[in-house]
Amino acid sequence: MRRLASLALSVVLLVAAACGGSGDDAQPQASPPGEGGSVTRAPFDTIPGGEAVSVFTLTNAKGIEVRAIDYGGIILSLKVPDRNGNLGDVALGYENLGGYLEESPYFGAIIGRYGNRIGGAAFELDGETYTLAANDGTNHLHGGGVGFDKVVWNAEAFENENGVGVVFSRISPDGEEGYPGDLSVRVTYTLTDENELFFDYLATTDAATPVNLTQHTYFNLAGQGSGGVLGHRLEILASRYTPVDEGLIPTGELAPVEGTPFDFRTFHTIGERIGADHPQIAFGGGYDHNWVLDREGVGEGELAPAVRVEEPTSGRVMEVYTTEPGLQFYSGNFLDGTITGKDGAVYTHRSGFCLETQHFPDSPNQTAFPSTILRPGAEYRSRTVYVFSDTGSP
């Protein structure tokens, strides 16, 4: 994890462009783009009812290409070079909109209002109980039946001296999926010439409400459709994690990773201990847990290193930095070969993994966890950065 210094500079430069200032109507100010970068918008498809969906293509000077649509803010593809400079698509997904409409396990999407699970599909806030959609057994998952991943967002492309990108925005109305308050949301994707992909989240509300936004791309750094991910080498900078019950709801404990299959403080392959005889592995069917990131000495709202992933065959490397306190590492346990994705690829068991930066699951019901309640007059701000390189990079 060696890129934090350069990222810190990039963050300072990107604040105004990505977050648009504190005003809810502010927009990024266009200026000459970084050398070699470009962003285009084109028609993609329409959803039932006729609403148009557009695709945005972001490229940088080094050839990285990100394609995203304004339906769910979904990243359709993410092409990055291997150690020999060959581009490969490392994001699982579909060629066409139909797949996302019919049976997508949140491939590439913005997740909200609340990423991850809320136990019992309910929470109490200021003396009132709110009942949410129960779309994961008796629990609420990833915003409900029609979360942020299943709506068309307003979208505007931009180019400036820091990079190229797209701003997705929408108002989630009071009562949507059971949540209180009108929530104004902006999510900005920015691709820089330093092979950094920024995700900046901004939200305001007119009534107290839980907010926990994240991004749900499934990765395979060998290339989507290339098989399993168990050989990827993973480092997670976390000394604790949040154990779960059989419904994958946190027990409230912050347990040490030491001596468990959840200790990724030094590199291990994903598959090395995924079959360990451990009750938490059994509950998750593998890894589907929240890690409590080590942020000692890092101020609130500042980026800190969280994850490094290396794929030995291609040499591709992905690093994750975030302002969030937690990270959900999901090892693709529910992929079962029934989904056919891009280029006819069949997504078999554990053929992709997710790294969802977040506040902890079920925080509205766990008073000891960092709060996810946003109140009127305050702003929700969060930032996550993916950095791509290869094992031959300096």
TAVENVEN-V949751 format. One line per field, one symbol per residue. ss: DSSP state (H for helix, E for strand, C for the rest). phi: phi as a letter, one per 40 degrees, with the letter a starting at -180 (. if undefined). burial: # if it has 16 or more other C-alpha atoms within 10 Angstrom, else .. Layout:
ss=???
phi=???
burial=???
This chain:
ss=CCCHHHHHHHHHHHHHHHHCCCCCCCCCCCCCCCCCCEEEEEEEEECCCCCEEEEEEEECCCCCEEEEECECCCEEEEEEECCCCCEEECECCCCCHHHHHHHCCCCCCEECCECCEEHHHEEEECCEEEECCCCECCEEECCCCCCHHHCECEEEEEEECCEEEEEEEEEECCCHHHCCCCEEEEEEEEECCCCEEEEEEEEEECCCEECECEECCCECCCCCCCCCCCCCEEEECEEEEECECCCCCECCCCEECCCCCCCCCCCEECCCCCCCCCHHHHHHCCCEEEEEECCCCCCCCCCEEEEEEECCCCCEEEEEEECCCEEEEECCCCCCCCEECHHHCEECCCCCEEEEEECCCCHHHCCCCCCCEECCCCCEEEEEEEEEEECCCC
phi=.bbccccdcccdccdccccggcccbcbdccadcddgcaabbacbabcdhgccbbbbbbbbcbgcbbbbbccgfcccaabbccccgccacbbcibcbcdccccaccgdgccbacbcgbbcgfaabafgbcbbbccbagcbbbfghcbcccbbcccabcabaccibaabbaabccdgcfgccgcbcbbbbbbbbccgbbcbbbbababadacbacabbccbacchdgchcbccccbbbcacbabdbcccgcdchcbcccdgbcccbcbcbcdcdbcbccadcccccghcabcccccbdgbccgccbcbabbbbcccgcbbbbbacccbaccbcgcccbgcbbbcfgccccdfcabbbccaccdfdcbbcccdcbcbbdgbbcbaabbbbbaacccc
burial=#.....#..##..#..####......##....##..###.#...#.......###############################...########..#.##...####################.......######..#######.####.##.################.#.#.#####################################################################...###.#.#.##...####...####.##.....##.#############.......##########.####################.#...####..######################..#.##.##....###########....
